[in-house]
Amino acid sequence: MTASDESLTPQPSPEEHSRETAERLRATVAGLASQLRPFPPFLGMTTLQAIELELPPGSGFRPPPELGCVVVLPDGEISELDLKMIPGPDGPTDVDQVEEFTELDLPPEQYIAYATVAVQLLQAEIGRRSGPG
C-alpha cells in the first residue's frame, strides 16, 4: 500500500472514534469490576455495593445539574444512584433506605470521562487487595 492509497482509506469521524473508545472502556470497566469480589460497599453500607465516580476538577465536563450520584456497580455498569430514606416499621426514629439505580445514557464523551475515573478507582482497589505480594 502506498502513501496515496492510505489517504483514500476512510478515517472514522470524531463521533465514531468517541463511540468506539466508549465501547472499549465499557468492556474494560466491566472486566475490572468483575475482578472485585466482594465489590466494595458504598459509603460503608453493608447492603449496597457501588463505587462513587466524581469527575476531577478541570476534566472539561460538567455533569448536568439534574444528574445525581454517579456510581459504578459490580457488573461494571455506570449508573445514577438515588438513595431514598423511608420511614421504617418501628416509628419515626426507624429509617429504611431504598436504592434506585438508573442506567445512564451518556454521550460518548461524558461516558469516557466517567469510565476513565472508574478504571482508575477499580485498578487502585485491585492493587490494594493484591498488596505487595
N, C-alpha and C positions, 0 to 999 in steps of 0.2 A: 504494500500500500504506500503510495507516495504522499507527500505532504498535501498536495492538492486534493487527493482523494479523501484525506481526513477532514478537510474543511467542508466536504459535502455530507459528512455524517451528521445527522440531526442531533443537536445538543438538547438535553432536557431543558424545559423552561424553568425559571426560578421556582414557579409553583410546583411543578413536578418534582424538582430536586428537593424542595421542602417536604413534600408528601412522602417521598422515598426515605428521606432522613428520619422523619417522624415514625415511619413503619419499622425501620431498623432499630430505632430507640425503643419502640414499644416492645419488640422482641427481647431486647437487652434487659429492659426493666423487668419483664416477666421472668426471664431466666435468673436474674439476680434475686428477685423476690422469692422464687421457688427454693433457693438455697437457704433461706432463713426459716428454720423450723425449730422451735416455735417462733412465729413472727413477733416482733416487739409489740408490747402493749402501748396503746395510745394514752399518753399522759398518766402512765402508771395504772390505768384501769385494767382489771383482770378480764373484763367482759368484752373489751374492744381492742382489736389488733389493727393498727394502722400507723403510718409514719407521716407526720405533717410535712408538707412541702411549702417552703416560703421562698419566693424569688428574692435573690440578693439585690440590695440597692444597686442601681446602675446596670441592671440586667437588660435595660431597654424595654422591658414590658411592664405595664401596669395592669394588674388583673382588673376586670370590670368591677365596679363598686358593688354590684349585687352578688358577686362571687364570694362565697363564704370560705370556710376552712378547706383547703385542698390537701388531700392525703393520697398516699399510695397504699393499696391493700395487699393482702398476702398473695393474691393472684397476679399482682403487677399492674392492676388497673388503677389509673389515676382518676379519682372521683372527688366530688364535693361531699363533705360530711356535715350533716345538720344534726346537732345533738340537742334534743328537747328534754327538758325536765318536766315530769308529770307527777301529780300527787300520787303517793303510794297508798296502799290499802290501810295503813295504820295511822292515818291522820295527817295534819298539815306539816309535821316535822319529818315525816317519812316521804322521801322523794325517790322516784324511779326515773330512769332515763330511757329514751327511745332514740336509737341511732337510725338515721336515714342516709343512705348513700345514693348520690345521683351521679351516674356516669357522665363525664364531661365531654361535650362535643366541641373541642377547642380547635381553632385554626392551627394548621401545622406549626407555625412559628411559635405560638404560645405553648403548644404541646411540647415542642423541642425544649423550650425554656424549663418547663416543669419536669420533663423527663430527665434533663441533664442534672437537675438538683436531686431527683430520685436516685439516679445512678450513683452520684457521689455519696449520698446518705446510706444507700444499701451496701456499697463497697466498704464504707467505713465500718458499718455494723458487722459485715462478714469478716473484716480484718480484726475487729475487736474480739470476735468469737474464736477465730483461729489462733489468736495470740502469737507469742514469739516462738512457738513450736514446742 
